[in-house]
């Protein structure tokens, strides 16, 4: 295969999978791993990919950049709604659930407004406001507990107050939104305090269900929340590449693909 054709194939694979391994590329292209590494070096110089240990990823994923809620809420909306619909099937009458801050968990909260009678614990200002402004919530007996804490750009409440509150609670299921998921880094966030708060959230729950659309694969924030193996379930969408599905299916307790 000519170099130009290899470069096109590598860029296509990175855009499709977000993260690709040298060994997989070498096998699919029918060339040596050394050739693939040289190709990746050339593509990195052109700004088309970014080299990582053993492979390549999409360029420009900032470790500490934290998009605001409004910006994130316009991204992958169809996928997030499908994931939320799948997650809603796991919520049972009378259960105590946690909803971490995030736009996918927000979509789940909207569905739960008309769902079973439950107790909701959240560190999301947006989710708390959603239930507060719904006139039917109180009549159904659903109660909402807000952790308190310091506000982040994504409207999460984090820090010692939020973490301390969560350590005193016992939840049936936590639905956790994440900034990124990666084979090595696991689930991550660009906010150090949010990582600590989410760890406390996970410790308070009997079951942890991560909600993450395919765009989160290969994104690595500065702070780790947990390893892939710490999620009892992961719900994502059909846009997730085959390699990512394989890694996640081996890592998490159960992988669910939410059909649109």
NORQUI-V117175 format. One record per pair of residues at least 4 apart in sequence whose ideal C-beta (glycine too) atoms are under 6 Angstrom apart, sorted by the first residue. I is the first residue (numbers start at 1). J is the second residue. Records with the same first field share a line. If there is no record, write none. Layout:
I->J + J
//
This chain:
1->5 + 6 + 29
6->29 + 39
7->39 + 43
10->39
11->48
13->17 + 20
14->20 + 49 + 56 + 58
16->241
17->241 + 243
18->58 + 217 + 218
19->57 + 218
20->25 + 55 + 56
21->54 + 55
22->33 + 36 + 54 + 55
25->29 + 36
26->31 + 33 + 36
31->35
40->51 + 56
43->48 + 49
44->49 + 51
49->56
50->57 + 59
51->56
52->57
57->218
61->219
63->221 + 222
64->190 + 222
65->190
66->153 + 190 + 191
67->71 + 72
68->153
69->73 + 154 + 155
72->103
73->103
76->80 + 213 + 215
79->213 + 237
80->104 + 107 + 213
81->107
82->237 + 258 + 260
83->104 + 211 + 235 + 258
84->107 + 108 + 111
86->235 + 256 + 258
87->108 + 175 + 211 + 235
88->111
91->115
93->116 + 117
95->118 + 172
96->119 + 171 + 172
97->118 + 120 + 173
98->121 + 171 + 174 + 201 + 205
99->105 + 109 + 120 + 122 + 127 + 175
100->105 + 176 + 177 + 198 + 201
101->123 + 124 + 154 + 156
102->177
104->177 + 211
105->175 + 177
106->126 + 127
108->175
109->127 + 130
113->134
117->140 + 141 + 142
118->142
119->143
120->144
121->145 + 169
122->127 + 128
123->147 + 156 + 157 + 162
125->155
126->155
128->146
131->137 + 144
137->142
147->157 + 162 + 165
148->161
149->157 + 158 + 159 + 161 + 162
150->158 + 159
152->156 + 158 + 191
156->194
157->162
158->162 + 193 + 194 + 197
159->193
160->164
162->197
163->196 + 197 + 200
166->200 + 201 + 204
167->200
169->204
171->204 + 205
172->206
173->207
174->201 + 205 + 208
175->209 + 211
176->210
177->211
178->187 + 212
179->188 + 189 + 190 + 221
180->188 + 216 + 219 + 220 + 221
181->187 + 212 + 216 + 217
182->220
183->247
185->220
186->224 + 226 + 227 + 228
187->225 + 226
188->220 + 221 + 224
189->194 + 195 + 221 + 223 + 225
190->221 + 222
192->223
195->223 + 225
198->225
202->208
207->232
208->231 + 232
209->233
210->231 + 234
211->235
212->216 + 236
213->237
214->237 + 239 + 240
217->244
226->230
228->251 + 252
229->251
231->252
232->253
233->253 + 254
234->248 + 252 + 255
235->256 + 258
236->240
237->258
238->257
240->244 + 245
245->249
248->252 + 255
249->255
//
